[in-house]
Amino acid sequence: MNRNSLRNNPELLEQFFQWICEERKRRLFTHTTMGVVDLLDSPAKVKKRQTTTAKRIARLANDPHRKELEEKITKTFPELAEI
């Protein structure tokens, strides 16, 4: 779909927007974004960045200090456990 097609037929914008959403969903498996570069960079570059991010998220999830803090928060604010 090129720029002139979109200019000449605005109804294509919805289809184009759907493609953008699907492509972002396919590329962003960590559900984090770097903005528009997630669509402009090559899929390989985005995958590398997402893989690095996934590793960082995993390290944070397993951090003992974070777990201690979450336990303290749960004890202090038990009503937050349901959120």
N, C-alpha and C positions, 0 to 999 in steps of 0.2 A: 504494500500500500504506500503510494508516494504522496508527497505534499500536495500536488495539484489535484489528485483524486479526492483528498480530504477537503480541499477548498471548493471543488466543484460539486461535491456531494456530502453535505454536512451529516447526513444520516450514517455515514461510515464512521463518524467519531465514536459512536457507541461501541461498534465492533472493535475499533482500534483501542479504546479504553479497556474493553474486556481482555484483549490480547495482552495489554500492559499488565493488568492485574494477574492474569494467569502466569505470565512470564516471571513476574516478581515472586509469586507464590512458589513456583518451581525452583527458582534460584536461591531463595532465602530460607534454607532449612533450619536455621537457628532462630528465625523470626526477629532478627536484628537487621538494621539497614544502614548503609552508608549514603543513602540518598539516591540521586539520579544515576550515579556511577554504577549502581547495581544493574542498571539496564544498558548503560553505555559501554562498560567494560566487557571483555570477552567472558563467556561462561566459565572458562577455565580459571581466569583471574578471580572471578566472583566466588567460585567454588573453593579456591585456595584461601581466600579471605574468610569465608564462612567456616571452613575447617579449623582455621586458627581460632576463630571466635568460639566455636563449639568446644575446643580444648580448654580455653580460658573459662568458659562457663562451667565445665566439668570440674576444673580445679577449684573454683569458688564454691561450687555445691558441696565439695568434699572437704572444705577448709574447716578444721576443728573449732577455730575461733568463731566462725560464722554460726556453726551449730550451737555453740555455747550461748551466743547472743540470741539466737532464735528461741532457745529454751528459756532464757531469762525473760524475754519479751512475752512468751506464752504464759509463764508463771505470773508476771506482773499484770498482763492484760488477757485473761483467759477468754474473753469474748471475741478476741481476734482469731482464735483457733478455728472458728467456723468460716472464716473468710478465705 
